[in-house]
């Protein structure tokens, strides 16, 4: 076993960090070296994620690897830079000081990426310089003498292609030679990094540092690669003032259509497995409270949510392709033209887009927005983005109340249009809210927007596979913890008050009474006490309402399991206006306590989270009220 803090099978293993600029292939290299032997956690005191993994070198030899946030420098101006500096200095609780560093740079942008080397030399760590994207660098006519770079910088240097694994033998050789530094378990040591005779002395002027790098590259006979032909041709479309937004809309439409088409076979399979296993459990377990808890409570509640995992993975697959290919950076440039008008900058686009996966990491990603008012505005509006937790609710109600009809032939259906409309509703709310904030509470001059555009690259199946595996684990952990806990609590609430030792009729249970208690407040929205129970339970996590409905209707009619049966139950109790009101409510309401907690940490107080929660709740109530009467 490995605890990822430098201990493997009871013995201390060397700890090595992977450092590099964004878009350098750093995470691809980390994933390829560690495979699935990795885990994700948060640095103590901050909400920045850290990726920790183990490299198996064979013969019982291992190295612990930590993937640091992508940074261009170590000035500690951003949270990512501060975390990276803390790790390099050995100041992170629960993590001992580093024994070595791997610096990975993009060969196609050597001069700016090498600016990271000089500040790293101050930490005195054994260093390997990895020139990644070597295949693309050479294909575009670039060349450089790596032996000269090694001599001039005083560190080992190698070329790699992180996607194919070319050059990884040199990285493994370096890792095999890393030793635990004397005293490293207690405090960091200086020495063993860039040699004293290296060409990058510590300087104050950035200008001088770039000049030094240029001299080294000249000595190494560096020939800059030519422009990427594919990048130029694709940018002529994706960055075009008119074609760019059209292309983005078509990509979005494809994603939403795929969610309702590509995922259907896998969803049917998962649904069949849930139903089959539920009936198996019912046959095995004896009649009594235990069978009711397991089958009608846990299995009906958790199974009703798990069935939507294929749709969530389809969403993450597309997001991964768009990010790894380099398209998302172009989308940020296109979005800046609109975001400028509402007071945000294009850099906020990436956190907002991350919100389609989950608001928690999206809020963390807002730290890349340097202007504090822009950052706060981005954090405030991020929960309006339709996260994957809303997707089970949307998919269930849309499938139940929107007939599947073609709109643009086989390319776009009515259900995809409904889903696209809900996503658009969230965007409209976010844009409008940002405009109001920047004109009132967060008034300030508009900050400039500069973004480095990486060349287009083919995403790798391995990188996408690791991403989907991680998201599956996160979703299933959520289903196995939060949703499981909530469904058990809900089931227990159906068992009381007992009458002569027997559970009460469902509508007389504590669960039903709690829903009826808030029913007068939500009745104007067309919601009954059942939906009230779902709204309260979904405060733990939005998708819990699906499991809640599965539990409620599973108890009322024990044979109802799976999304098709749940759709039928909803159709018998709801009408279209009620479904539309519920969809609008979930589009606006902040039904996620994890998001509230993260925002409190990111803003250092309860002022902004409280304002955000009640603002979104008010907007959700008003929006649902209007939707119920319009439809």
C-alpha positions in Angstrom: 0.0 0.0 0.0 1.1 3.6 -0.6 -0.1 6.6 1.3 1.1 9.0 -1.5 3.2 11.0 1.1 6.4 9.2 0.4 5.7 5.9 2.1 5.4 2.7 0.0 5.0 -0.7 1.6 6.3 0.7 4.9 9.4 2.2 3.3 10.0 5.8 2.4 10.1 6.4 -1.3 11.5 9.5 -3.1 9.0 12.3 -3.7 9.2 14.0 -7.1 7.1 16.9 -8.4 6.1 17.5 -12.0 6.2 21.3 -12.8 5.3 23.1 -16.0 3.3 25.7 -17.8 -0.4 25.0 -18.8 -0.8 23.2 -22.1 2.7 21.7 -21.9 1.4 18.1 -21.6 2.3 17.9 -17.9 -0.8 16.1 -16.8 -0.6 13.7 -19.8 3.0 12.8 -18.7 1.8 12.3 -15.1 -1.1 10.1 -16.1 1.1 8.0 -18.3 3.7 7.5 -15.7 1.3 6.7 -12.9 -1.5 5.0 -14.8 -4.5 4.5 -12.4 -2.2 4.5 -9.3 -3.2 8.0 -8.3 -5.6 9.9 -6.2 -7.0 13.4 -5.8 -7.1 15.5 -2.7 -7.0 19.1 -1.6 -4.0 20.9 -0.2 -4.6 21.8 3.5 -6.1 25.2 4.0 -6.9 25.8 0.3 -9.3 24.3 -2.2 -6.7 23.6 -4.9 -6.7 20.0 -6.0 -3.5 18.0 -5.8 -2.9 14.8 -7.9 -0.7 12.2 -6.3 0.5 9.0 -7.9 3.0 6.2 -7.7 5.5 5.2 -10.5 6.4 1.5 -10.3 10.0 1.2 -11.5 10.1 -2.5 -11.2 12.0 -4.7 -8.7 10.1 -3.3 -5.8 11.3 0.2 -6.5 8.8 3.1 -6.5 8.7 6.8 -6.7 5.9 9.0 -5.5 4.8 11.7 -8.0 2.9 14.9 -7.4 1.4 16.9 -10.3 1.6 20.6 -9.4 -0.8 23.2 -10.9 0.2 24.6 -14.3 2.1 27.8 -13.8 4.1 30.2 -16.0 6.2 31.6 -13.0 6.7 31.4 -9.3 5.9 35.0 -8.3 3.1 33.7 -6.0 0.7 36.2 -7.4 -2.0 33.5 -8.0 -3.2 30.7 -5.8 -1.7 28.1 -8.1 1.7 29.7 -7.9 1.5 30.0 -4.1 0.7 26.3 -3.8 3.5 25.4 -6.1 6.0 27.5 -4.1 4.8 26.0 -0.8 5.3 22.4 -2.2 8.8 23.3 -3.5 9.7 24.8 -0.1 8.3 21.8 1.8 5.7 23.9 3.6 2.6 21.7 2.9 1.2 19.9 5.9 1.1 16.1 5.5 3.6 16.2 2.6 7.4 16.0 3.2 9.8 18.1 1.2 10.6 17.1 -2.4 13.6 15.0 -3.5 13.6 16.1 -7.2 11.7 18.0 -9.8 10.7 17.2 -13.4 10.2 20.4 -15.4 8.1 19.8 -18.6 7.9 22.4 -21.3 6.3 22.6 -24.7 9.1 22.3 -27.4 7.1 24.4 -29.8 7.2 27.4 -27.3 10.6 26.9 -25.8 11.7 30.5 -25.1 8.7 31.5 -22.9 8.4 28.1 -21.2 12.0 28.0 -20.2 11.4 31.2 -18.1 10.3 28.8 -15.4 13.7 27.3 -15.0 15.6 30.2 -13.3 13.2 30.6 -10.3 13.2 26.8 -9.8 17.0 26.9 -9.5 16.6 28.7 -6.2 15.2 25.6 -4.5 18.3 23.5 -5.2 16.5 20.4 -6.3 17.8 17.7 -8.7 16.0 18.6 -11.9 15.1 16.9 -15.2 14.2 19.2 -18.1 11.7 17.5 -20.4 11.2 18.9 -23.9 7.7 17.6 -24.7 5.8 17.6 -28.0 9.1 16.6 -29.7 7.4 15.0 -32.6 5.4 18.2 -33.4 8.5 20.3 -32.8 10.5 18.4 -35.4 7.6 18.1 -37.9 7.4 21.9 -38.0 11.1 22.2 -38.7 12.3 23.0 -35.2 15.7 21.8 -33.9 17.8 22.2 -30.8 20.9 20.5 -29.3 19.7 19.0 -26.0 23.3 18.1 -25.0 24.2 21.8 -25.1 21.1 22.6 -23.1 22.1 20.1 -20.4 25.6 21.6 -20.2 24.5 25.2 -20.2 21.6 24.7 -17.7 23.6 22.2 -15.6 20.7 19.7 -15.5 19.6 16.6 -17.4 17.6 17.2 -20.5 15.6 14.9 -22.7 13.0 15.0 -25.5 9.6 13.2 -25.1 6.2 12.7 -26.6 3.9 12.3 -23.6 1.1 11.1 -25.8 3.0 8.2 -27.3 5.4 7.5 -24.5 8.5 8.3 -26.6 11.5 9.2 -24.4 9.9 7.9 -21.2 12.9 5.6 -20.7 15.0 8.7 -19.9 12.4 9.9 -17.4 12.3 6.5 -15.7 16.1 6.4 -15.6 16.1 9.8 -13.9 13.5 8.7 -11.4 15.4 5.5 -10.7 18.4 7.6 -9.7 16.5 9.9 -7.4 17.6 9.5 -3.8 16.0 10.7 -0.6 18.0 13.7 0.4 19.7 13.7 3.8 17.4 15.6 6.1 14.6 15.8 3.6 12.2 14.2 6.0 12.5 17.2 8.3 13.3 20.2 6.2 14.3 21.1 2.6 18.0 21.3 1.7 19.7 23.6 -0.8 22.0 22.2 -3.4 21.8 19.7 -6.3 19.8 21.7 -8.7 21.1 23.9 -11.5 24.8 23.9 -11.4 26.6 26.9 -10.1 28.2 27.4 -13.5 24.8 27.3 -15.3 23.8 30.2 -17.6 20.7 31.2 -15.5 21.9 33.2 -12.5 19.3 34.8 -10.3 18.4 38.2 -11.7 15.9 40.9 -10.8 14.9 42.0 -14.4 12.7 39.6 -16.3 14.2 41.1 -19.4 17.6 39.9 -18.3 16.3 36.4 -17.8 14.8 36.2 -21.3 18.1 37.5 -22.7 20.0 34.8 -20.9 17.6 32.1 -22.3 18.1 33.4 -25.8 21.9 33.2 -25.4 21.6 29.6 -24.3 19.3 28.7 -27.1 21.6 30.3 -29.6 24.5 28.2 -28.3 22.3 25.2 -28.7 21.7 26.0 -32.3 18.0 26.5 -31.7 15.7 26.8 -34.8 12.2 27.8 -33.9 9.4 25.7 -35.4 7.3 27.1 -38.2 3.6 27.8 -37.7 1.2 24.9 -37.6 -0.6 24.7 -40.9 -3.6 23.0 -39.3 -3.8 25.6 -36.5 -3.8 28.4 -39.0 -6.6 26.8 -41.2 -8.8 25.9 -38.2 -8.4 29.3 -36.5 -9.5 30.9 -39.7 -12.9 29.3 -39.0 -13.1 29.0 -35.2 -11.8 32.6 -34.5 -13.8 34.1 -37.3 -16.1 36.9 -36.0 -19.2 35.2 -37.6 -18.2 31.6 -38.2 -16.7 31.1 -34.7 -20.0 31.6 -32.8 -21.8 29.5 -35.3 -19.3 26.7 -34.9 -19.6 26.9 -31.2 -23.4 26.6 -31.4 -23.1 23.5 -33.7 -20.7 21.9 -31.3 -23.0 22.5 -28.3 -26.0 21.1 -30.3 -24.0 18.0 -31.1 -23.1 17.5 -27.4 -26.7 17.8 -26.3 -28.0 15.5 -29.0 -25.4 12.9 -28.1 -26.5 13.0 -24.5 -29.9 11.8 -25.5 -28.8 9.4 -28.3 -25.3 7.9 -27.7 -25.9 7.2 -24.0 -29.3 5.4 -24.5 -27.9 1.9 -25.1 -25.6 2.1 -22.1 -28.5 3.6 -20.0 -30.8 0.7 -21.0 -28.1 -1.8 -19.9 -27.5 -0.1 -16.5 -31.3 0.2 -16.0 -31.7 -3.5 -16.8 -28.9 -4.4 -14.4 -30.4 -2.3 -11.6 -33.8 -3.9 -12.1 -32.4 -7.4 -12.3 -30.3 -7.1 -9.3 -33.1 -5.4 -7.3 -35.4 -8.4 -8.1 -32.6 -10.7 -7.1 -32.2 -9.0 -3.8 -36.0 -9.1 -3.2 -36.0 -12.9 -3.8 -33.1 -13.5 -1.5 -33.9 -11.3 1.4 -36.7 -12.4 3.9 -39.9 -10.4 4.1 -39.4 -7.6 6.6 -37.9 -4.2 7.3 -34.4 -5.2 6.0 -35.8 -6.1 2.6 -37.8 -2.9 2.5 -34.7 -0.9 3.4 -32.4 -2.5 0.9 -34.7 -2.9 -2.1 -37.3 -0.1 -1.7 -34.9 2.4 0.0 -31.3 2.0 -1.0 -31.6 0.2 -4.3 -34.5 2.2 -5.6 -32.9 5.5 -4.6 -29.3 4.9 -5.6 -30.3 2.9 -8.7 -32.5 5.7 -10.0 -29.4 8.0 -10.1 -26.8 5.5 -11.3 -28.8 5.0 -14.5 -27.8 8.5 -15.6 -24.0 7.8 -15.4 -23.7 7.1 -19.2 -25.2 10.5 -20.0 -22.8 12.2 -17.6 -19.8 10.4 -19.1 -20.9 11.5 -22.6 -20.8 15.1 -21.4 -17.3 14.7 -19.9 -16.1 12.9 -23.0 -17.0 15.9 -25.1 -15.5 18.4 -22.6 -12.3 16.3 -22.6 -12.0 16.3 -26.3 -12.7 20.0 -26.6 -10.1 20.8 -23.9 -7.3 18.5 -25.0 -7.7 19.5 -28.6 -7.1 23.2 -27.8 -10.5 24.3 -28.9 -11.7 25.6 -25.5 -9.0 28.3 -25.5 -10.5 29.6 -28.8 -14.0 29.4 -27.3 -12.7 31.7 -24.6 -11.5 34.2 -27.2 -14.9 34.1 -28.9 -16.7 34.4 -25.6 -14.7 37.5 -24.6 -16.5 39.6 -27.2 -19.8 38.9 -25.4 -18.4 38.8 -21.9 -16.7 42.2 -22.3 -20.2 43.7 -22.7 -21.4 42.3 -19.3 -18.3 43.3 -17.4 -16.4 40.0 -17.4 -13.3 39.0 -19.3 -12.7 36.0 -21.6 -10.5 34.3 -18.9 -13.7 33.8 -16.9 -15.0 31.7 -19.7 -13.0 28.6 -18.7 -14.2 28.5 -15.1 -17.8 29.0 -16.4 -17.4 26.2 -18.9 -16.0 24.0 -16.1 -19.3 24.7 -14.3 -21.0 22.4 -16.8 -19.1 19.6 -15.1 -19.3 20.7 -11.5 -19.5 24.1 -9.8 -17.0 23.2 -7.1 -13.9 22.8 -9.3 -15.2 25.7 -11.5 -15.2 28.0 -8.6 -11.6 26.9 -7.8 -10.7 27.6 -11.5 -11.8 31.2 -11.0 -8.5 31.8 -9.3 -6.9 32.2 -12.7 -8.9 35.5 -13.1 -6.4 38.0 -11.7 -8.7 40.9 -11.1 -10.4 40.4 -7.7 -13.8 41.9 -8.8 -13.8 39.8 -11.9 -13.0 36.7 -9.8 -15.8 37.4 -7.4 -18.3 38.0 -10.2 -17.2 34.8 -11.9 -17.6 32.8 -8.7 -21.0 34.3 -8.1 -22.5 33.4 -11.5 -20.7 30.0 -11.9 -23.5 27.9 -10.2 -25.9 29.1 -13.0 -24.0 26.9 -15.4 -25.8 23.6 -15.8 -23.6 21.1 -13.9 -23.7 17.4 -14.3 -25.7 17.0 -11.1 -28.6 18.7 -12.8 -28.4 16.4 -15.8 -30.3 13.4 -14.1 -33.1 15.8 -13.1 -33.3 17.3 -16.6 -33.0 13.9 -18.4 -35.7 12.3 -16.3 -38.3 15.1 -16.7 -37.5 15.8 -20.3 -37.8 12.1 -21.2 -41.1 11.9 -19.3 -42.8 15.1 -20.6 -41.2 16.0 -24.0 -42.0 13.7 -26.8 -39.0 12.6 -28.9 -39.6 14.2 -32.3 -37.1 15.3 -35.0 -36.4 19.0 -35.3 -33.5 19.0 -37.8 -33.9 15.4 -39.1 -31.6 13.0 -37.4 -29.2 15.8 -36.3 -31.3 17.4 -33.6 -34.4 16.2 -31.7 -37.0 17.9 -29.5 -35.5 16.5 -26.3 -32.1 17.8 -27.2 -33.7 21.2 -28.0 -35.4 21.2 -24.5 -32.1 20.4 -22.9 -30.3 23.1 -24.9 -32.9 25.6 -23.8 -32.3 24.8 -20.2 -28.5 25.3 -20.7 -29.3 28.5 -22.4 -31.5 29.6 -19.6 -28.6 29.2 -17.2 -26.3 31.2 -19.4 -28.8 34.0 -19.7 -29.2 34.1 -15.9 -25.4 34.1 -15.5 -24.9 36.9 -18.0 -27.6 39.1 -16.6 -26.4 38.6 -13.0 -22.8 39.4 -14.0 -24.0 42.6 -15.7 -25.9 43.7 -12.6 -23.0 42.9 -10.3 -20.4 44.8 -12.4 -22.8 47.8 -12.4 -23.4 47.7 -8.7 -21.6 45.8 -6.0 -18.5 45.0 -8.1 -18.1 48.2 -10.2 -14.6 48.6 -11.6 -12.8 49.4 -14.9 -12.8 46.5 -17.4 -9.6 44.4 -17.1 -7.6 43.5 -20.3 -7.7 39.9 -21.5 -4.7 38.1 -22.9 -4.6 34.3 -23.5 -2.0 32.0 -25.0 -3.5 29.8 -27.7 -2.0 26.4 -27.8 -1.8 24.6 -31.2 -4.5 22.1 -32.0 -3.7 18.5 -31.0 -5.4 15.2 -31.2 -6.7 14.1 -27.8 -5.3 10.7 -26.7 -7.6 7.8 -25.8 -5.5 7.2 -22.6 -6.0 10.8 -21.4 -9.7 10.7 -22.1 -10.0 7.3 -20.5 -8.3 8.4 -17.3 -10.6 11.5 -17.2 -13.7 9.4 -17.6 -12.5 6.9 -15.0 -11.9 9.7 -12.5 -15.4 11.2 -13.2 -17.0 7.7 -12.8 -15.3 7.3 -9.4 -16.4 10.7 -8.3 -20.0 10.1 -9.4 -20.2 6.6 -7.9 -18.6 7.8 -4.6 -21.3 10.6 -4.5 -24.0 8.0 -5.1 -22.4 5.7 -2.6 -22.1 8.3 0.1 -24.3 11.3 -0.2 -27.2 9.7 -2.1 -27.0 6.5 -0.1 -27.1 8.4 3.2 -30.0 10.5 2.1 -32.0 7.5 0.9 -31.5 5.6 4.1 -32.6 8.7 6.1 -35.6 9.0 3.9 -36.5 5.4 4.3 -36.2 5.7 8.1 -38.6 8.7 8.0 -41.2 6.5 6.3 -41.1 4.0 9.2 -42.3 6.4 11.8 -44.5 7.0 13.7 -45.1 3.3 14.3 -48.6 2.0 15.0 -48.6 -1.2 17.1 -45.0 -1.9 16.0 -45.8 -1.6 12.3 -44.8 1.2 9.9 -47.5 3.8 9.2 -49.3 4.3 5.9 -46.9 6.2 3.7 -48.9 9.5 3.7 -48.9 9.5 7.5 -45.2 9.0 7.9 -42.7 11.6 9.2 -41.4 11.9 5.6 -44.8 12.8 4.2 -45.6 15.1 7.1 -42.3 17.1 6.5 -43.3 17.5 2.9 -46.8 18.6 3.7 -45.4 21.1 6.2 -43.8 23.1 3.4 -46.4 22.4 0.8 -48.3 25.7 1.3 -45.1 27.6 0.4 -44.5 25.7 -2.8 -48.1 25.1 -3.9 -48.1 28.3 -6.1 -45.4 26.6 -8.2 -47.6 23.6 -8.8 -45.5 21.5 -6.4 -47.0 19.0 -4.0 -45.5 17.5 -0.8 -43.6 14.8 -2.7 -41.7 17.5 -4.6 -41.2 19.3 -1.3 -39.5 16.3 0.2 -37.3 16.1 -3.0 -36.3 19.8 -2.8 -35.3 19.6 0.8 -33.3 16.4 0.3 -31.6 17.8 -2.8 -29.9 20.5 -0.8 -27.2 17.8 -0.1 -26.8 17.3 -3.8 -29.1 18.2 -6.7 -29.3 14.7 -8.2 -30.6 13.3 -4.9 -34.1 14.4 -5.9 -34.1 11.6 -8.5 -33.2 9.1 -5.8 -35.8 10.6 -3.5 -38.5 10.2 -6.1 -37.4 6.6 -6.7 -37.6 6.0 -2.9 -41.0 7.6 -2.6 -42.6 5.8 -5.5 -40.7 2.6 -4.9 -42.3 2.5 -1.4 -45.8 3.3 -2.8 -45.4 0.6 -5.5 -42.6 -1.8 -4.8 -42.3 -3.1 -8.3 -41.5 0.3 -9.7 -37.7 0.4 -10.3 -35.6 2.1 -13.0 -36.1 5.3 -14.9 -38.9 4.1 -17.2 -41.1 3.1 -14.3 -40.2 6.3 -12.5 -41.1 8.3 -15.6 -44.5 6.6 -15.6 -45.0 7.4 -11.9 -44.2 11.1 -12.5 -46.5 11.2 -15.5 -49.3 9.9 -13.3 -48.7 12.6 -10.6 -47.4 15.6 -12.6 -48.5 17.6 -15.6 -46.4 19.6 -18.0 -46.7 22.9 -16.2 -45.5 21.3 -13.0 -42.6 19.6 -14.8 -41.7 22.9 -16.5 -41.7 24.8 -13.2 -39.5 22.1 -11.6 -37.0 22.3 -14.4 -36.8 26.1 -14.2 -36.5 25.9 -10.4 -33.5 23.6 -10.7 -32.0 25.7 -13.5 -31.7 28.6 -11.0 -31.7 27.3 -7.4 -28.4 26.7 -5.6 -29.3 23.2 -4.4 -25.7 22.2 -3.5 -24.2 22.8 0.0 -20.7 21.8 -1.3 -20.8 24.8 -3.6 -21.8 27.0 -0.8 -19.0 25.7 1.4 -16.4 26.1 -1.3 -17.5 29.7 -2.0 -17.2 30.5 1.7 -13.6 29.3 1.6 -12.8 31.1 -1.6 -14.3 34.4 -0.4 -13.2 34.1 3.2 -16.6 34.6 4.7 -20.4 34.0 4.6 -21.4 37.3 3.0 -21.1 36.3 -0.7 -22.3 32.7 -0.2 -25.4 33.8 1.7 -26.2 36.5 -0.9 -25.7 34.0 -3.7 -27.9 31.3 -2.1 -30.9 33.6 -1.4 -30.5 35.5 -4.7 -30.6 32.2 -6.7 -33.5 30.9 -4.5 -35.6 34.0 -5.2 -34.8 33.8 -8.9 -35.8 30.1 -8.9 -39.1 30.7 -7.1 -40.1 33.5 -9.4 -39.0 31.6 -12.5 -40.9 28.5 -11.5 -44.0 30.6 -10.7 -43.9 32.1 -14.1 -43.2 28.8 -15.9 -46.1 27.1 -14.1 -48.5 29.7 -15.5 -47.0 30.0 -19.0 -47.0 26.3 -19.7 
